């Protein structure tokens, strides 16, 4: 029989490689949401996980498709003709995704989990010296998530049923820089008007989760379905900094840019995930999951100045995401009382479709678990994958053309991840 104790190490190996796989999903996903620690059979358990992800997306055949100079009077910001700059760029930066959790059993039927994670994030940094600098120089998104989740379980048949509920508080912030205009090589006074603009934003909000699970510990069988709500950022505020830029306005002369407040709103996505696992032979475990994430909530985010004034302009952040789907399947094996391993295959549907560089990703993961004592688990997992090829250019959204500032192609690119974690039971 595939008893719970026999498969505990296998589950640890599975958890490690799933953490590495989740941290490279589409949209703005970093670590996503994970409540697997809630199911640990110990009365108390603490876990710390760190995942390093290295995506290597390279943009090629870049063309500046909006070569007009910026015109403050008309409120247009083409950024000038950048086609003399390099037509390729390394777009992505590597990153860490940490997670810390503590689980406690409150009697025989109630388990509770408190955890910290960074579910969302992005870091694109092609720099200023490329033909698409009027679209992006650097964009970075970061998040902090503080969650409390509890479950109540009771006996049904050969196993146990759980109902799951929880809340989480989320802080989200970030910035974007782009070349507002380039008059390099123009005669004075135009040569002094070049400059970079930057928008900084932050907000926080609350979310909730609910789910059900059924377990038969004797066979390491578990099926869970968990919904995580959207997090509304209704008071998304920050600044636009145009202090490095000066504008020539007919009738006014040179107008120096300023730094001013802006506001808007957004929602981080809701998600629904089904996970299934089962012992299939002594020391062997099969597992799989299907996750839907509502990334289509992020389309075009508009931001307006807090106070209207000359030289203060609104802007937008364009995502045009479609919903994300992630499907994973794999198998794990217990080699002996201390060592277990697992392998998995994951498909993540790209959230970009004509605009942006987030295409489908295929990845293979391997993980090992070392249990020197019954109370300590050490996990190491690695993932290697391919981000598929594609192109980005102008598309039409609700009658408005988006992405007409730059076009580019990209080939199949490598993405890798390493995850390590330590769990202590007491």
C-alpha positions, 0 to 999 in steps of 0.5 A, spaced: 500 500 500 502 507 498 501 509 505 502 516 508 508 515 511 511 512 505 509 517 500 511 523 505 518 524 502 515 523 495 510 529 496 516 533 498 519 532 492 513 534 488 512 540 492 519 543 490 518 542 483 511 545 483 514 551 486 519 552 481 514 551 475 509 556 478 514 561 479 515 562 471 508 562 469 505 567 464 502 574 466 505 577 472 505 571 476 511 570 480 510 565 486 502 565 485 498 562 491 500 555 494 496 552 501 499 545 500 503 546 507 495 546 510 495 539 508 501 537 512 499 531 517 504 534 523 501 538 528 506 544 527 510 545 521 514 551 518 517 552 511 521 556 507 522 556 500 526 560 495 525 560 488 530 563 482 528 564 475 532 566 469 528 567 463 532 569 457 527 572 452 531 576 446 527 581 442 529 581 435 528 585 428 525 591 432 522 597 428 520 603 431 514 604 428 512 611 431 517 615 429 514 622 430 517 627 435 513 628 441 508 634 441 506 636 447 501 641 445 498 635 441 499 631 447 502 625 443 509 622 445 512 618 439 519 619 442 522 620 435 526 616 430 530 610 434 531 606 428 538 608 428 539 604 434 540 596 435 534 592 433 535 587 438 535 587 446 535 582 452 528 583 455 527 579 461 531 579 468 532 574 473 528 574 479 527 570 486 520 568 489 520 567 496 515 564 501 514 563 508 509 559 512 507 556 518 501 551 519 498 549 526 493 544 528 487 546 532 485 540 535 483 534 531 479 537 525 481 544 524 488 546 521 490 553 520 496 556 515 499 563 516 504 565 510 508 570 506 509 570 499 510 574 493 505 572 488 506 577 482 511 581 479 515 582 473 522 585 471 523 587 463 529 591 462 531 592 455 535 598 457 535 605 453 540 603 447 535 599 443 530 601 437 524 600 442 526 605 447 520 609 446 516 603 448 520 601 454 526 602 458 525 598 464 518 596 467 518 592 474 512 590 478 513 587 485 508 584 490 507 582 498 502 577 500 500 576 507 495 570 508 491 566 513 487 560 511 484 555 515 480 548 514 475 544 517 475 536 516 471 530 518 470 523 516 467 521 510 467 514 507 475 511 507 477 518 507 476 525 510 473 531 507 475 539 508 472 545 507 477 551 506 477 558 507 482 564 508 483 571 507 489 575 504 492 582 504 496 584 498 501 590 496 502 591 489 507 597 486 512 598 480 514 603 475 515 604 468 521 608 464 521 610 457 524 615 452 519 620 451 523 624 446 529 623 442 532 629 439 539 627 439 543 630 433 538 636 432 541 643 433 540 647 439 535 648 443 532 642 440 538 637 442 537 639 450 529 637 450 531 629 450 529 625 456 526 619 459 519 619 463 517 615 469 511 612 472 511 610 479 504 606 482 502 603 488 496 600 492 493 595 496 487 590 497 484 584 500 482 578 497 479 571 500 479 564 498 475 558 498 475 551 497 474 543 498 478 537 498 478 530 499 483 525 502 485 518 503 491 518 507 492 511 507 493 511 499 496 518 499 490 520 495 488 528 495 483 532 490 483 539 492 479 545 488 481 552 491 478 559 488 482 565 490 478 572 489 481 578 485 484 583 489 481 590 487 486 596 487 481 601 486 486 607 489 492 605 485 496 612 485 503 614 484 507 619 480 509 621 473 516 624 473 517 628 466 523 632 470 528 630 465 524 632 459 523 639 456 518 641 451 518 646 445 511 649 445 509 654 440 507 660 443 510 658 450 517 657 448 521 651 452 516 648 457 520 644 463 517 637 465 515 636 472 513 631 477 506 630 478 501 625 482 496 620 478 491 615 479 487 610 476 485 603 478 486 595 476 485 588 479 490 583 480 486 576 477 482 571 481 484 564 479 481 557 480 486 551 481 484 543 481 490 539 484 490 531 484 495 526 487 494 519 488 499 513 490 499 508 484 504 503 487 508 502 493 513 508 493 510 511 487 505 517 486 502 520 480 500 527 480 497 533 476 494 540 476 490 544 472 489 552 473 486 558 470 488 565 472 483 571 470 489 575 466 484 578 461 482 583 467 489 586 465 487 590 458 489 597 458 490 601 465 488 609 464 492 614 469 490 621 469 493 627 473 490 628 480 490 636 478 489 638 471 495 643 469 499 645 463 505 640 462 501 634 465 499 629 461 495 622 462 498 615 460 496 608 460 499 601 461 498 596 456 497 589 457 492 586 453 492 579 456 488 573 455 486 568 461 492 563 463 491 556 463 497 552 466 497 544 466 502 539 470 502 532 470 508 528 473 510 522 477 514 521 484 518 515 487 521 514 494 528 511 493 529 509 501 527 512 507 531 518 506 531 520 499 525 521 494 524 524 487 519 526 482 519 529 475 513 533 471 511 536 465 508 543 465 504 547 459 503 554 460 498 558 455 501 564 453 497 570 456 500 575 450 496 574 443 499 579 438 502 584 443 507 582 448 512 577 448 509 572 453 507 566 449 506 558 451 511 555 455 513 548 455 517 545 461 520 539 464 522 539 472 525 534 477 526 535 484 529 531 490 527 530 497 532 529 503 529 527 510 535 526 515 530 525 520 522 525 521 522 532 523 526 535 517 525 535 510 530 539 505 528 539 498 531 541 491 528 542 484 530 544 477 526 546 471 528 547 464 523 550 459 522 553 452 518 559 451 515 559 444 517 564 438 512 569 436 512 577 434 509 583 437 506 589 433 499 593 433 493 590 435 486 593 435 482 594 442 475 597 443 477 601 437 483 603 439 490 601 436 495 599 441 502 597 440 503 601 434 510 604 437 514 598 436 514 591 433 519 585 434 520 578 433 523 573 438 525 566 437 524 560 442 528 562 448 530 558 454 527 559 461 530 555 467 528 555 475 531 552 481 527 552 488 530 550 495 526 549 501 526 547 508 521 544 512 521 543 520 515 539 523 514 539 531 
